[in-house]
Amino acid sequence: MPVLRVPVDIRSCRLLGLTGSAALAAGGAAAGALPVRDVPAPHSAAAVLGLASVYFGLVLLPAAWALLGRTLRGPAPPGLRDLLLTLALWAAPLLLAPPLFSRDVYSYLAQGAMVDARIDVYAHGPSRLGGPTAAEVAPVWRHTPTPYGPVFLGCAYAMAGSARTEVATGVLGLRLVALLGVALMVLCLPALARRCGADPLTAVWLGGLNPLVLLHLVGGAHNDAVMLRLLGAGLVASLGRRPAVGAVLVTLAALVKAPAALGLPAVVLLRARRRSGRFPRRRAVLATGGAAAATTVAATTLAGTGYGWTTALDTPASPGNWSLTSTLGRLTGAGLRAVGSGLAEFAVPAWHLAGLAATALVVLVAWKRHHLHRPVYAVGLSLAAVAVLGPAIRPWYVLWGVFLIAAAAPRGSARPVRAAALLSGLLALVVMPSGFPPDHNQLLIAVGGSTLGVLALWCAYRVAARAADRAPRPEALPPATPRPMDPPRRIDRPAWDPHRPPGSTA
């Protein structure tokens, strides 16, 4: 498709993305992660139309995002305010939609209610709570302790009270928490990019308007938004000569989700840069470690959840997890069973160990290459490795690394940005809006909705191409007709009178 001959502006990108976001919200009303009492029959007309509408939107929204990225390289790129307004327009329809692509928000509410009921969330799953809130949790997680830290459990506890009478109220509260996290994430991106020597507009486009941010942090209300806003704010503070504040904020991010602790080495290095005297790194390690320890004790004491989160980090992944190492483990196990080997049961654990070893290797290489000049970039690469090579993966996990890669990728190095953008676009399509695995009929409906989205894009392209062909081109304009030269201006002089004295003007 010769897309390059069709001009693209930010207004058409906004309209296309808003159409996709509205289709997602409308389809989610019937095909999203609804409360169990509101779920329609799997093959009812409402469910079919809802699923088709969601996948129609899943084609339009990433396409609008990709075209918007193209405008950044054009002769008149949009400004930062234009990008922020675009994000607000695309996110607006999703605010009142039901949860999309995951039922994790119900787990958050149940865990908050467990804290309120003084049930140990690190020893028991939501099934111990019982009641309507626990009934909304996906069956695979009902008996699983939480892996989240005390900072997020404090947020969930604050919203659990509103969910006692109406679950939808608690969902809206957690979505507003996630929305605030997204807003602060986006505000951190330009500051991080300027301090790291990256392009602020590209950072906001890749890290803020990313379809995964809209689909999973806004639509799914995931707590990764809280983690990333604290991590980003902590790194901004560390880059801005406030390393103590940075250590506190990054530690709070790790007390939401543990992988954020990879940001603490960056705080140490940035702090050591500004210290003089002997052993600057050693003193930076001690100062940052002390701030992190004090923050951990204070946050855990205030939340009242205890230190069980230190032993809950090995919460098992779901059996059907499609991470790279889990998939390779299942394939290897199937092959071993086919040849009658008794080692099949060790295939998945062995691949998980291999993935952890590969993650450690990538982290070491990233820090060795970038720790002196680009510690924030090293954190982004490390978090991306944890997400991709770990034993469990969800599409929104990729945002851990994409967020910081967008803000700190070296100027002129397009490969990491393109890889992050391509991975984000692909992962936007792989999860069903209900959060459950699809059956054969649902896959066909999803393909049908996606096909309609592609056809809509093609029709829009043809209309735009014809309009561009009809528009006069500067080189095709007829040459301007030269204006005839004005006749010489006549200067009227008085007639000569032989009887008038010389020099007389009368």
C-alpha positions in Angstrom: 0.0 0.0 0.0 1.7 3.3 -1.1 0.8 5.0 2.1 3.6 7.6 1.7 1.7 9.5 -1.0 -1.1 10.3 1.4 -0.4 13.2 3.8 -1.2 12.5 7.4 -2.0 15.1 10.0 -2.7 15.0 13.7 -6.4 15.7 13.3 -6.9 12.6 11.2 -4.9 10.5 13.6 -7.0 11.8 16.5 -10.2 10.9 14.7 -9.1 7.5 13.7 -7.8 6.7 17.2 -11.0 8.1 18.9 -13.1 5.9 16.6 -11.1 2.8 17.6 -11.2 3.7 21.3 -15.0 4.2 21.1 -15.4 0.9 19.3 -13.4 -0.8 22.1 -15.5 0.8 24.8 -18.8 -0.1 23.1 -17.7 -3.7 22.4 -16.4 -4.0 26.0 -19.9 -3.4 27.3 -20.8 -6.9 26.1 -17.5 -8.7 25.6 -15.3 -7.2 28.4 -14.4 -8.6 31.8 -17.9 -8.0 33.1 -19.2 -9.0 36.6 -20.3 -12.6 36.4 -24.0 -11.6 36.7 -23.7 -9.4 33.6 -21.9 -11.8 31.3 -24.0 -12.6 28.2 -24.3 -16.0 26.7 -21.0 -16.8 24.8 -22.7 -17.0 21.4 -25.5 -14.5 21.9 -25.9 -11.6 19.4 -24.6 -9.1 22.1 -21.5 -11.2 22.7 -20.7 -11.6 19.0 -21.2 -8.0 18.1 -19.3 -6.9 21.2 -16.3 -9.0 20.4 -16.3 -8.0 16.7 -16.5 -4.3 17.8 -13.5 -4.7 20.2 -11.3 -6.2 17.5 -12.4 -3.6 15.0 -11.2 -1.0 17.5 -8.0 -3.0 18.1 -7.1 -2.5 14.4 -7.9 1.2 14.3 -6.3 2.4 17.5 -2.8 0.9 16.9 -3.0 2.1 13.3 -3.7 5.7 14.5 -0.8 5.4 16.9 1.5 4.3 14.1 0.4 7.1 11.8 0.8 9.6 14.6 4.4 8.4 15.0 4.9 9.1 11.3 3.8 12.8 11.8 6.7 13.2 14.3 9.1 12.8 11.4 7.2 15.1 9.1 8.0 18.7 8.2 5.6 20.1 10.8 5.6 17.7 13.8 2.9 18.1 16.6 3.9 19.7 19.8 3.9 18.2 23.3 0.5 19.8 24.1 -0.9 18.2 20.9 0.2 14.8 22.0 -1.2 15.2 25.5 -4.6 16.3 24.1 -4.6 13.2 21.8 -3.9 10.9 24.7 -6.8 12.5 26.6 -9.2 12.0 23.7 -8.2 8.4 23.1 -8.5 7.5 26.8 -11.8 9.2 27.4 -14.1 6.5 26.0 -12.3 3.8 28.0 -12.9 5.5 31.4 -16.5 4.4 31.7 -16.1 1.0 29.9 -16.0 -2.2 32.0 -12.6 -3.8 32.7 -11.0 -4.9 29.5 -8.5 -7.8 28.7 -8.1 -9.0 32.3 -10.0 -9.6 35.5 -7.1 -8.6 37.7 -8.9 -5.5 38.9 -11.4 -7.8 40.8 -8.4 -9.5 42.4 -7.1 -6.1 43.6 -10.5 -5.4 45.2 -10.6 -8.8 46.8 -7.1 -8.4 48.2 -8.0 -4.9 49.6 -11.1 -6.4 51.2 -8.8 -9.1 52.8 -6.6 -6.5 54.3 -9.7 -4.8 55.7 -10.8 -8.1 57.1 -7.4 -8.8 58.7 -6.8 -11.9 56.4 -3.2 -12.5 55.5 -3.0 -11.9 51.8 0.4 -13.5 51.6 -0.8 -16.8 53.0 -4.3 -17.1 51.5 -6.1 -16.4 48.2 -9.3 -14.5 47.7 -11.3 -17.7 48.2 -10.6 -17.3 51.9 -12.6 -14.0 51.8 -15.6 -15.4 50.1 -18.6 -13.2 49.1 -19.5 -11.4 45.9 -16.1 -9.7 45.4 -14.2 -13.0 45.6 -16.6 -14.5 43.1 -15.5 -12.0 40.5 -11.8 -13.2 40.7 -10.7 -15.5 37.8 -10.7 -19.1 39.0 -7.0 -19.6 38.4 -6.2 -16.9 41.0 -8.8 -17.5 43.7 -6.5 -19.7 45.8 -3.3 -17.8 45.0 -1.6 -15.4 47.5 -0.9 -11.9 46.3 2.6 -11.1 45.0 2.1 -7.3 45.4 3.8 -5.1 48.0 2.2 -3.1 50.8 2.1 0.2 48.9 -0.4 -1.1 46.4 -2.3 -3.1 49.0 -2.8 0.2 50.8 -4.4 1.6 47.6 -6.6 -1.5 47.2 -7.6 -1.3 50.8 -8.7 2.3 50.3 -11.0 1.3 47.4 -12.3 -2.0 48.9 -14.7 -0.1 51.2 -16.5 1.4 48.1 -16.8 -2.1 46.6 -18.7 -3.6 49.5 -22.1 -2.3 48.2 -21.3 -2.2 44.5 -18.3 -3.8 42.7 -18.5 -1.4 39.8 -17.8 1.5 42.2 -14.6 -0.2 43.4 -13.6 -0.8 39.8 -14.1 2.8 38.9 -12.0 3.9 41.9 -9.1 1.6 40.9 -9.4 2.9 37.3 -9.0 6.4 38.5 -5.9 5.4 40.5 -4.5 3.9 37.3 -5.5 6.9 35.3 -3.6 9.2 37.8 -0.6 6.9 37.4 -0.8 7.2 33.6 -1.0 11.0 33.8 2.1 11.2 36.1 3.9 8.7 33.8 3.4 10.9 30.8 4.4 14.0 32.7 7.7 12.2 33.7 8.6 11.2 30.1 9.6 14.6 28.7 11.7 15.4 31.8 13.4 12.1 31.6 14.0 12.4 27.9 15.5 15.9 28.2 17.9 14.8 31.0 18.9 11.6 29.1 19.4 13.3 25.8 16.4 11.7 24.0 13.6 13.2 22.0 10.7 14.2 24.3 8.1 13.9 21.6 9.2 10.3 20.7 9.3 9.5 24.3 5.7 10.6 24.9 4.5 8.9 21.7 6.1 5.5 22.5 5.8 5.5 26.3 2.6 7.5 26.8 0.3 7.0 23.8 1.3 3.4 23.4 -1.8 1.2 22.7 -0.7 -1.1 25.6 -1.0 1.9 28.0 -4.5 2.7 26.8 -5.7 -0.9 26.6 -4.2 -2.3 29.8 -3.3 0.5 32.2 -6.5 2.5 31.5 -8.9 -0.1 30.2 -7.6 -2.9 32.5 -6.8 -0.6 35.5 -3.6 -2.5 36.2 -1.4 -1.6 39.1 1.6 -1.3 36.8 0.6 2.3 36.3 1.2 3.0 40.0 4.6 1.3 39.8 5.7 3.1 36.7 4.6 6.6 37.9 6.6 6.1 41.1 9.6 4.7 39.2 9.6 7.5 36.7 9.2 10.2 39.4 12.1 8.7 41.4 14.4 8.7 38.4 13.5 12.3 37.5 14.3 13.3 41.1 17.6 11.4 41.0 18.6 13.1 37.7 17.6 16.4 39.2 20.0 16.4 42.1 17.5 15.0 44.6 18.8 11.4 45.0 17.3 10.9 48.5 13.8 11.6 47.2 14.6 9.4 44.2 15.6 6.5 46.5 12.3 6.8 48.4 10.1 6.9 45.3 11.9 4.0 43.6 11.6 2.0 46.7 7.8 2.8 46.9 7.6 1.6 43.3 9.3 -1.7 44.2 6.7 -2.0 47.1 4.0 -2.1 44.4 5.8 -4.6 42.2 9.3 -6.0 42.9 10.9 -5.5 39.5 11.0 -1.8 40.0 13.9 -2.4 42.5 16.1 -2.5 39.4 15.9 1.3 39.4 17.9 1.5 42.7 21.3 0.9 41.0 20.6 3.9 38.7 19.9 6.0 41.8 23.2 4.9 43.3 25.2 5.8 40.2 23.5 9.2 39.8 24.1 9.9 43.4 27.8 8.9 43.2 28.3 11.3 40.3 27.7 14.3 42.5 29.8 13.1 45.4 33.4 14.2 45.9 36.0 12.7 48.1 37.0 9.1 48.6 34.8 6.1 47.8 31.8 8.0 46.3 30.0 4.9 45.1 30.4 3.2 48.4 28.9 6.2 50.2 26.1 6.4 47.6 25.3 2.7 48.2 25.1 3.2 51.9 22.9 6.3 51.6 20.6 4.8 49.0 20.3 1.5 50.9 19.5 3.4 54.1 16.8 5.4 52.5 15.3 2.3 50.9 15.3 0.3 54.1 13.7 3.2 56.1 11.0 3.6 53.4 10.3 -0.2 53.4 9.9 -0.3 57.1 7.7 2.8 57.2 5.4 1.7 54.3 5.0 -1.9 55.6 4.2 -0.6 59.1 1.6 1.9 57.7 0.0 -0.7 55.5 -0.2 -3.3 58.3 0.3 -6.2 56.0 3.6 -7.5 57.5 6.6 -8.7 55.6 5.0 -11.7 53.9 5.5 -10.1 50.5 9.2 -11.1 50.7 8.2 -14.7 50.5 5.3 -14.3 48.1 7.5 -13.2 45.2 7.6 -16.8 43.9 3.8 -16.9 43.4 3.4 -19.5 40.6 2.5 -18.5 37.1 -0.7 -19.7 35.6 -0.5 -23.2 34.0 -1.4 -21.9 30.5 1.1 -19.0 30.6 2.4 -18.3 27.1 5.7 -16.7 28.1 8.7 -17.7 25.9 10.3 -20.0 28.5 6.9 -21.6 29.5 6.0 -22.3 25.8 9.4 -23.8 25.1 9.1 -25.9 28.3 5.7 -27.3 27.2 7.0 -28.0 23.7 10.1 -29.7 25.1 8.0 -31.7 27.6 5.6 -32.9 24.8 8.6 -34.0 22.8 10.1 -35.9 25.7 6.8 -37.6 26.4 6.4 -38.6 22.8 9.7 -40.6 23.0 8.8 -42.1 26.4 11.3 -40.1 28.5 10.7 -39.7 32.2 12.3 -36.2 32.1 9.2 -34.5 30.7 8.1 -33.1 34.0 11.4 -31.2 34.4 11.2 -29.5 31.0 9.2 -26.4 32.2 11.3 -25.8 35.4 14.5 -26.2 33.4 13.4 -23.6 30.8 12.4 -21.3 33.5 15.9 -21.6 35.1 17.4 -21.0 31.6 15.3 -17.9 31.2 16.4 -16.5 34.6 20.0 -17.1 33.6 19.5 -15.4 30.3 17.8 -12.5 32.1 20.8 -12.1 34.5 23.1 -12.1 31.5 21.2 -9.4 29.6 21.0 -7.3 32.8 24.8 -7.6 33.3 25.5 -6.7 29.7 23.1 -3.7 29.8 24.7 -2.3 32.9 28.2 -2.9 31.7 27.6 -1.0 28.4 25.4 1.8 29.7 25.9 2.3 33.4 28.3 5.3 33.1 26.4 7.4 30.6 22.9 6.0 30.4 21.8 4.3 33.7 18.1 5.0 33.0 18.5 3.2 29.7 20.2 0.3 31.4 17.2 0.0 33.8 14.8 0.0 30.8 16.7 -2.8 29.1 16.9 -4.8 32.3 13.1 -4.5 32.9 12.4 -5.5 29.3 14.6 -8.6 29.8 12.7 -9.5 33.0 9.4 -9.2 31.2 10.3 -11.1 28.1 12.5 -13.8 29.5 10.7 -14.4 32.8 8.5 -17.4 33.7 5.3 -15.3 33.2 4.4 -12.6 30.8 1.4 -10.4 30.2 1.2 -7.7 27.4 1.4 -4.9 30.0 4.6 -6.3 31.5 6.4 -5.1 28.4 5.6 -1.5 29.4 8.1 -1.8 32.3 11.0 -1.6 29.8 9.2 0.3 27.0 8.5 3.2 29.4 12.2 3.8 30.1 13.5 2.8 26.7 11.3 5.5 25.2 12.7 8.1 27.6 16.4 7.2 27.4 17.1 5.5 24.1 20.1 7.3 22.5 19.2 9.8 19.8 19.8 8.4 16.3 19.5 4.8 17.6 16.2 3.9 16.0 16.5 0.1 16.4 15.4 -0.1 20.1 12.5 2.3 19.5 11.3 0.4 16.5 11.6 -3.0 18.2 9.6 -1.6 21.2 6.9 -0.1 18.9 6.6 -3.3 16.9 6.3 -5.5 20.0 3.7 -3.2 21.5 1.6 -3.2 18.3 1.7 -7.0 18.2 0.9 -7.6 21.8 -2.1 -5.3 21.6 -3.9 -8.0 19.6 -3.2 -11.2 21.6 -5.5 -11.0 24.7 -9.3 -11.5 24.5 -11.3 -8.6 26.1 -12.9 -11.0 28.6 -9.5 -12.0 30.0 -10.2 -15.7 29.3 -8.7 -18.0 26.6 -10.8 -18.0 23.4 -12.7 -20.9 21.9 -12.8 -21.6 18.2 -15.9 -19.5 17.5 -14.5 -16.5 19.3 -11.3 -16.7 17.3 -13.4 -16.6 14.1 -15.3 -13.6 15.4 -12.1 -11.8 16.4 -10.7 -12.4 12.9 -13.9 -11.1 11.4 -13.8 -7.9 13.5 -10.1 -7.4 12.6 -10.9 -7.8 8.9 -13.6 -5.2 9.1 -11.1 -2.9 10.7 -8.6 -3.5 7.9 -11.3 -2.8 5.3 -12.2 0.4 7.1 -8.6 1.5 7.0 -8.3 0.7 3.3 -11.5 2.7 2.5 -10.1 5.7 4.6 -6.8 5.4 2.7 -8.6 5.4 -0.7 -10.6 8.4 0.2 -7.6 10.3 1.4 -5.6 9.2 -1.7 -8.2 10.6 -4.1 -8.4 13.8 -2.1 -4.7 14.1 -2.3 -4.7 13.4 -6.1 -7.4 16.1 -6.7 -5.5 18.7 -4.6 -3.4 21.1 -6.7 0.3 20.4 -6.4 2.7 23.3 -6.3 4.7 21.9 -9.1 1.6 21.4 -11.2 0.3 24.9 -11.0 0.3 26.8 -14.4 3.0 29.5 -14.6 1.8 32.9 -13.5 0.9 35.2 -16.4 3.3 38.1 -16.4 1.6 41.4 -15.7 2.1 43.9 -18.5 4.5 46.6 -17.8 3.0 49.9 -16.8 3.5 52.6 -19.4 6.0 55.3 -18.6 4.6 57.7 -16.2 3.8 61.0 -17.9 5.0 64.1 -16.2 3.0 67.1 -17.2 5.0 70.2 -17.6 3.6 73.7 -18.3 3.7 74.7 -21.9 6.6 76.9 -23.0 5.6 80.5 -23.4 8.1 82.6 -25.3 6.8 85.8 -23.6 7.4 84.4 -20.1 10.5 85.6 -18.4 13.2 83.0 -17.8 13.0 81.2 -14.4 9.3 82.1 -14.0 7.0 79.4 -12.7 3.8 81.2 -13.3 
